């Protein structure tokens, strides 16, 4: 009897895992490339925070790229979690770009912290996207 219950339990758990795999978005190489590009840009841009003009241009470009990622992600079926995460990432990047448009001088430390935050968020999203079923 115990073996029968064990077999039934394992079958149910396997079925749940299978259902979860089909109820989430599948791997999308374009989505993965977009987030990889964002991560690489943030990583490179962090090193240029000493130059205010270059940093402002980098912040504006990154805000544009994260908006593209958000718009791309929002129409992928079964992608609710990534839609929320892409919106949050875009808000971080847009906040940095807005700071550069409002302030005459943004500190190098603030710039580096924001680019680091974008890089770390993009890294987490990259991990999630890379782990999707193919």
Buried (B, 14 or more C-beta within 10 A) or exposed (E): EEEEEEEEEEEEEEEEEEEEEEEBBEEBEEBBEBBBBBBEBBBEBBEBBEEBEEBBBBBBBBBBBBBBBBEBBBEBEEBEEBBEBBBEBBBBBBBBBBBBEEEEEBEBEBBBBBBBBBBEBBBBBBEEBEEBEE
